[in-house]
Amino acid sequence: MKSTGSLKTHHPSISYLIALSSILAMPLAQARVESPQQTPETCTLVDLASTVPHLPMRNARLQSTGWCFALAAADLLSIKTGVEVSGSALALAYYDHAPILGSDLKSTLRNYGHAWWSHHSLKTTSKEGGFPERVLETAVRDGFVCSEESFPTQWGDAGEASMKAYLSLLDGVEDAHEEIQELDEEEELDARDPETCEVRKKVEAATLLFPRLDLRDLIKVANRSIRETYLYELSRWGCDAIPLKKKNERYKVRHLDLAKYDDLYSSKTGLIGVRAIDQQLGKGNPVLIGYPGETLTDPEQALRTSRRLEEVEDTDADHASILIGRRWNPRANDGKGQCEYQLKNTWGDDCDTYHSSLECSRGIVWVGAELMGDMIDRVTWLE
């Protein structure tokens, strides 16, 4: 998920007020300001889950693939639209729309490498990662998203078995493309007939993933697609489309890429990201962050920790999550108090994975401002 490259910057001496007012208007890689002291007054309570009480925002999603970037984006869009959005549909749209050539060759190779070598095609339903800001840009360009109800993002109860089951469903439907293409829509798929039993199972798998579709739909879509685009075309055919509206204007994707700073590992760089997070949460905007996933199990694996930097210099920001809340915790920081951020993850509702210092409930954890500044690499939101 991490981008490459560096950007040399010059840091003029400007006042705190000017920096604060211009931090989002100016190129973000140029902003270099000291962080203000956080207090209960500056760290006001934010609870975005309460703004959409009819949605399951207090339960962490479970990623069966490397689609954390799309699931986190789906949660952000769910808050924006008031309808639960399908992360799987977002991921498939992202891969279908991803550029074959562009400024980020690493992204292109990641998205298309598997399909190129395996199927000699520039289309893929890669189960690997992606970039949150780009999946949001895809959704904004499309002007709509698909509901979770029309394309479920997970299958069964949270846990290892359900993750494998969901991935098996995706792979099975993709692999059944040619078989379904050759079916007659009037044909009876008798479970007792050995020749049609396996095909029937794959058809049933497809209707589990896409509840709005029947056999006739599956055949039609198979005939207008290739194997590598079959899942994407099915997601569009069966989509319960939710318009993305912001009055009469399109949403704008805003993105802060800390990886482009020359001093990526400086604490000052992390504080710039924390300030952007605070500003957006204060406006009621959910925020996507990129960071090393292992930080949540071992905080010393953060990007810019001063404790073990020499040991973690190869750490990569390979995970994405959404921030949906903020609070002041007077007991944190040895009783001095600290601002904390509510991180909704995509590892299911089990809390055993997380470090004991992180308060966890159903896979949603509270991360202190100090650790947040140490670990973030990317910050993304919609305006």
C-alpha positions as CSV (number, residue, x, y, z in Angstrom):
1,M,0.0,0.0,0.0
2,K,3.0,2.3,0.5
3,S,4.1,4.6,-2.3
4,T,7.6,5.4,-3.1
5,G,9.6,8.5,-3.9
6,S,10.8,11.6,-1.9
7,L,10.0,15.2,-2.1
8,K,12.6,17.8,-1.0
9,T,11.0,20.6,1.0
10,H,12.0,23.9,2.4
11,H,10.5,25.0,5.7
12,P,9.9,28.7,6.0
13,S,9.5,30.0,9.5
14,I,5.8,30.8,9.8
15,S,3.5,31.2,12.7
16,Y,1.4,28.5,14.2
17,L,-1.9,30.2,13.2
18,I,-0.8,30.6,9.6
19,A,0.4,27.0,9.4
20,L,-2.9,25.7,10.9
21,S,-5.1,27.7,8.5
22,S,-3.0,26.7,5.5
23,I,-2.1,23.1,6.2
24,L,-4.7,21.7,3.9
25,A,-4.5,24.5,1.2
26,M,-0.8,24.3,0.7
27,P,1.1,21.2,-0.6
28,L,1.1,19.1,2.5
29,A,4.6,18.0,2.1
30,Q,5.7,21.6,2.7
31,A,4.0,22.0,6.1
32,R,6.3,21.8,9.1
33,V,4.9,23.0,12.4
34,E,5.1,22.1,16.0
35,S,2.1,20.2,17.5
36,P,0.1,22.2,20.1
37,Q,-0.3,20.7,23.5
38,Q,-3.4,18.4,23.6
39,T,-5.8,19.1,26.4
40,P,-9.4,17.9,27.2
41,E,-10.5,21.2,25.6
42,T,-8.7,20.5,22.3
43,C,-9.4,16.8,22.3
44,T,-13.2,17.0,22.1
45,L,-15.4,13.9,22.0
46,V,-16.1,12.5,18.5
47,D,-18.3,9.4,18.0
48,L,-19.1,9.0,14.3
49,A,-20.7,5.5,14.9
50,S,-23.5,7.3,16.8
51,T,-24.3,9.4,13.7
52,V,-25.3,6.2,11.9
53,P,-26.8,4.0,14.7
54,H,-28.6,1.7,12.2
55,L,-25.3,0.6,10.7
56,P,-22.9,-2.0,12.4
57,M,-20.1,0.5,12.8
58,R,-19.2,-0.8,16.3
59,N,-18.3,-4.2,15.0
60,A,-15.0,-4.7,13.1
61,R,-15.2,-6.1,9.6
62,L,-13.3,-9.3,8.8
63,Q,-11.1,-9.2,5.7
64,S,-10.8,-12.6,3.9
65,T,-8.3,-11.1,1.4
66,G,-5.8,-8.3,1.2
67,W,-8.7,-5.9,0.8
68,C,-8.3,-3.9,4.0
69,F,-8.0,-0.8,2.0
70,A,-11.4,-1.3,0.4
71,L,-13.2,-2.4,3.6
72,A,-11.9,0.7,5.4
73,A,-13.1,2.8,2.5
74,A,-16.4,1.1,2.6
75,D,-16.9,2.1,6.2
76,L,-16.0,5.7,5.4
77,L,-18.5,5.7,2.6
78,S,-21.1,4.0,4.8
79,I,-20.9,6.9,7.2
80,K,-21.2,9.4,4.3
81,T,-24.1,7.7,2.6
82,G,-26.0,6.2,5.6
83,V,-26.1,2.8,3.9
84,E,-23.7,-0.1,4.5
85,V,-21.4,-0.2,1.5
86,S,-19.8,-3.3,0.0
87,G,-16.0,-3.4,0.4
88,S,-15.7,-6.3,-2.0
89,A,-17.5,-4.3,-4.8
90,L,-15.2,-1.3,-4.1
91,A,-12.1,-3.6,-4.4
92,L,-13.2,-5.1,-7.7
93,A,-14.0,-1.6,-9.2
94,Y,-10.6,-0.4,-8.0
95,Y,-8.8,-3.3,-9.9
96,D,-10.9,-2.9,-13.0
97,H,-10.2,0.9,-13.1
98,A,-6.6,0.8,-12.0
99,P,-4.2,2.4,-14.6
100,I,-2.1,0.1,-16.7
101,L,0.6,2.8,-16.9
102,G,1.0,5.8,-14.7
103,S,3.2,7.5,-12.1
104,D,3.0,4.7,-9.7
105,L,4.5,1.7,-11.5
106,K,4.7,-0.2,-8.2
107,S,1.0,0.0,-7.9
108,T,0.4,-1.1,-11.5
109,L,2.7,-4.2,-11.1
110,R,1.0,-5.1,-7.8
111,N,-2.5,-4.9,-9.3
112,Y,-1.7,-6.7,-12.5
113,G,1.3,-8.9,-11.9
114,H,-0.6,-12.0,-10.9
115,A,-3.0,-11.8,-13.9
116,W,-0.2,-11.1,-16.3
117,W,1.8,-14.2,-15.4
118,S,-1.1,-16.5,-14.8
119,H,-3.6,-15.6,-17.5
120,H,-1.7,-13.3,-19.9
121,S,-4.4,-10.7,-19.3
122,L,-4.3,-7.1,-18.0
123,K,-7.4,-7.7,-15.9
124,T,-7.4,-9.3,-12.4
125,T,-9.4,-9.8,-9.3
126,S,-6.2,-9.7,-7.3
127,K,-6.7,-10.6,-3.7
128,E,-3.8,-8.4,-2.8
129,G,-3.7,-4.8,-1.5
130,G,-4.3,-1.3,-2.9
131,F,-4.5,2.3,-2.0
132,P,-7.4,3.8,0.0
133,E,-7.2,7.2,-1.7
134,R,-7.5,5.5,-5.1
135,V,-10.4,3.3,-4.3
136,L,-12.2,6.5,-3.1
137,E,-11.3,8.3,-6.3
138,T,-12.8,5.4,-8.2
139,A,-16.0,5.5,-6.3
140,V,-16.3,9.3,-6.7
141,R,-15.7,9.0,-10.5
142,D,-18.4,6.3,-10.7
143,G,-20.8,8.4,-8.7
144,F,-22.2,5.4,-6.8
145,V,-21.3,2.5,-4.6
146,C,-22.9,-0.9,-4.1
147,S,-24.7,-1.9,-1.0
148,E,-23.3,-4.6,1.3
149,E,-26.7,-6.4,1.0
150,S,-26.2,-6.8,-2.8
151,F,-22.6,-8.1,-2.4
152,P,-21.7,-9.3,1.1
153,T,-18.1,-8.6,2.2
154,Q,-17.7,-11.7,4.4
155,W,-19.3,-15.0,4.9
156,G,-20.3,-16.8,8.1
157,D,-19.1,-16.0,11.6
158,A,-15.8,-14.2,12.3
159,G,-12.8,-16.5,12.3
160,E,-10.3,-18.3,10.3
161,A,-12.8,-20.7,8.8
162,S,-15.1,-18.0,7.5
163,M,-12.2,-16.1,5.9
164,K,-11.1,-19.2,4.0
165,A,-14.8,-19.9,3.1
166,Y,-15.3,-16.4,1.6
167,L,-12.1,-16.6,-0.4
168,S,-13.1,-20.0,-1.7
169,L,-16.4,-18.5,-2.8
170,L,-14.7,-15.8,-4.7
171,D,-12.2,-18.1,-6.4
172,G,-14.9,-20.7,-7.1
173,V,-17.1,-18.3,-9.0
174,E,-14.2,-16.9,-10.9
175,D,-13.1,-20.4,-11.9
176,A,-16.6,-21.3,-13.0
177,H,-16.8,-18.6,-15.7
178,E,-16.5,-20.9,-18.7
179,E,-18.7,-23.6,-17.2
180,I,-21.5,-21.2,-16.5
181,Q,-21.0,-19.6,-19.9
182,E,-21.8,-22.9,-21.5
183,L,-25.0,-23.5,-19.5
184,D,-28.5,-23.2,-20.9
185,E,-30.6,-21.0,-18.6
186,E,-33.4,-23.6,-18.8
187,E,-31.2,-26.4,-17.8
188,E,-31.9,-28.3,-14.6
189,L,-28.8,-28.7,-12.4
190,D,-29.7,-31.9,-10.6
191,A,-27.6,-32.4,-7.5
192,R,-27.8,-36.1,-8.0
193,D,-26.3,-35.9,-11.4
194,P,-22.4,-36.2,-11.2
195,E,-22.0,-34.2,-14.3
196,T,-23.9,-31.1,-13.1
197,C,-23.4,-31.4,-9.3
198,E,-20.1,-29.4,-9.3
199,V,-21.5,-26.8,-11.6
200,R,-24.6,-26.4,-9.4
201,K,-22.3,-25.9,-6.3
202,K,-20.6,-23.0,-8.2
203,V,-23.9,-21.5,-9.2
204,E,-25.0,-21.6,-5.6
205,A,-21.8,-20.0,-4.5
206,A,-22.4,-17.2,-7.0
207,T,-25.9,-16.6,-5.7
208,L,-24.6,-16.5,-2.1
209,L,-22.1,-13.7,-3.1
210,F,-24.7,-11.9,-5.3
211,P,-28.1,-12.5,-3.7
212,R,-29.9,-10.4,-6.4
213,L,-28.8,-12.6,-9.2
214,D,-30.2,-15.9,-10.6
215,L,-28.8,-18.4,-13.1
216,R,-30.1,-16.4,-16.1
217,D,-28.1,-13.4,-14.8
218,L,-25.0,-15.5,-14.2
219,I,-25.1,-16.8,-17.8
220,K,-25.7,-13.4,-19.3
221,V,-22.8,-11.8,-17.5
222,A,-20.5,-14.8,-18.3
223,N,-21.1,-14.3,-22.0
224,R,-20.2,-10.6,-21.8
225,S,-17.0,-11.0,-19.7
226,I,-13.8,-12.8,-19.5
227,R,-12.7,-14.9,-16.5
228,E,-10.7,-12.1,-15.0
229,T,-13.5,-9.6,-15.2
230,Y,-16.4,-12.0,-14.3
231,L,-16.6,-11.1,-10.6
232,Y,-16.4,-7.4,-11.4
233,E,-19.2,-7.6,-14.0
234,L,-21.3,-9.6,-11.6
235,S,-20.8,-7.0,-8.9
236,R,-22.1,-4.3,-11.3
237,W,-25.0,-6.4,-12.6
238,G,-26.2,-7.2,-9.1
239,C,-25.4,-3.9,-7.5
240,D,-27.9,-2.1,-5.4
241,A,-26.4,1.3,-6.4
242,I,-26.1,3.9,-3.7
243,P,-25.6,7.4,-5.2
244,L,-22.6,9.4,-3.9
245,K,-24.0,12.9,-3.5
246,K,-22.8,16.1,-1.9
247,K,-25.4,18.6,-2.7
248,N,-24.6,19.6,-6.3
249,E,-20.9,18.9,-6.2
250,R,-18.8,15.8,-6.3
251,Y,-16.9,14.7,-3.2
252,K,-13.2,15.6,-3.3
253,V,-10.6,13.0,-2.1
254,R,-8.0,14.6,0.1
255,H,-4.8,12.8,0.8
256,L,-1.7,13.3,2.9
257,D,1.2,11.1,2.0
258,L,3.8,11.3,4.7
259,A,6.0,8.8,2.8
260,K,7.0,11.7,0.5
261,Y,8.7,13.6,3.3
262,D,12.5,13.5,3.4
263,D,12.2,13.1,7.2
264,L,9.6,10.4,7.2
265,Y,10.9,9.0,10.4
266,S,10.9,12.3,12.3
267,S,8.3,12.7,15.1
268,K,7.4,16.1,13.6
269,T,6.3,14.4,10.4
270,G,3.9,12.2,12.4
271,L,2.5,15.2,14.2
272,I,1.5,16.7,10.8
273,G,-0.6,13.6,10.2
274,V,-2.1,13.8,13.7
275,R,-3.1,17.4,13.1
276,A,-4.8,16.5,9.8
277,I,-6.7,13.7,11.6
278,D,-7.8,16.0,14.4
279,Q,-9.0,18.7,12.0
280,Q,-11.1,16.2,10.0
281,L,-12.6,14.4,13.0
282,G,-13.5,17.8,14.4
283,K,-15.5,18.4,11.2
284,G,-17.3,15.0,11.6
285,N,-15.3,13.4,8.8
286,P,-14.1,9.8,9.2
287,V,-10.4,9.4,8.3
288,L,-8.5,6.5,6.6
289,I,-5.0,5.8,7.7
290,G,-2.2,3.7,6.3
291,Y,0.3,2.2,8.8
292,P,2.3,-1.0,9.5
293,G,-0.3,-3.5,10.6
294,E,2.1,-5.1,13.1
295,T,2.0,-1.9,15.2
296,L,-1.3,-3.0,16.7
297,T,0.3,-6.2,18.0
298,D,3.7,-4.6,18.9
299,P,3.7,-0.8,19.2
300,E,7.5,-0.8,19.0
301,Q,7.1,-1.7,15.3
302,A,5.7,1.8,14.5
303,L,7.4,3.7,11.6
304,R,9.0,6.4,13.6
305,T,9.5,5.2,17.1
306,S,12.7,6.5,18.8
307,R,13.0,3.3,20.8
308,R,13.9,0.8,18.1
309,L,14.1,2.7,14.8
310,E,17.3,1.0,13.8
311,E,15.5,-2.4,14.1
312,V,12.4,-1.4,12.1
313,E,13.7,0.6,9.2
314,D,12.3,-1.8,6.7
315,T,8.8,-1.6,8.2
316,D,6.2,-1.0,5.5
317,A,2.8,0.8,5.9
318,D,1.0,-2.2,4.5
319,H,-2.4,-1.9,6.3
320,A,-5.3,0.5,6.2
321,S,-8.0,1.2,8.8
322,I,-10.6,3.9,9.5
323,L,-10.8,6.3,12.4
324,I,-14.3,6.9,13.6
325,G,-13.9,8.6,17.0
326,R,-11.8,10.6,19.4
327,R,-11.7,11.0,23.2
328,W,-9.7,12.4,26.1
329,N,-8.4,9.6,28.4
330,P,-7.3,11.2,31.7
331,R,-5.8,7.9,32.9
332,A,-3.4,7.6,30.0
333,N,0.2,8.7,29.8
334,D,0.9,7.9,33.5
335,G,-2.1,9.9,34.6
336,K,-1.2,13.0,32.6
337,G,-4.0,12.3,30.1
338,Q,-3.8,11.8,26.4
339,C,-6.0,12.2,23.3
340,E,-7.0,8.8,21.9
341,Y,-8.4,7.8,18.5
342,Q,-11.0,5.0,17.8
343,L,-9.6,2.7,15.1
344,K,-12.0,0.3,13.5
345,N,-10.0,-2.5,12.1
346,T,-10.7,-5.4,9.6
347,W,-9.4,-8.4,11.5
348,G,-12.8,-9.5,13.0
349,D,-14.2,-8.9,16.5
350,D,-11.5,-10.9,18.4
351,C,-9.4,-8.7,20.6
352,D,-6.7,-11.3,21.4
353,T,-4.5,-10.2,18.5
354,Y,-4.0,-6.7,19.9
355,H,-1.3,-5.5,22.3
356,S,-2.3,-5.4,25.9
357,S,-1.8,-1.6,26.1
358,L,-4.6,-1.0,23.5
359,E,-8.2,-1.0,24.8
360,C,-10.2,-3.2,22.5
361,S,-13.9,-4.0,22.1
362,R,-15.1,-6.2,19.3
363,G,-12.1,-5.5,17.1
364,I,-12.2,-1.7,17.6
365,V,-9.2,-0.3,19.5
366,W,-8.3,3.0,21.0
367,V,-4.8,4.3,19.9
368,G,-3.1,7.2,21.8
369,A,-1.9,10.3,20.0
370,E,1.7,9.5,20.6
371,L,1.5,6.1,19.0
372,M,-0.7,7.4,16.3
373,G,2.0,10.0,15.4
374,D,4.6,7.2,15.4
375,M,2.7,4.8,13.2
376,I,0.8,6.7,10.4
377,D,2.1,6.9,6.9
378,R,-1.0,8.0,4.9
379,V,-4.1,10.0,5.9
380,T,-7.1,10.2,3.6
381,W,-10.6,11.7,3.8
382,L,-13.5,13.0,1.7
383,E,-14.6,16.6,1.6
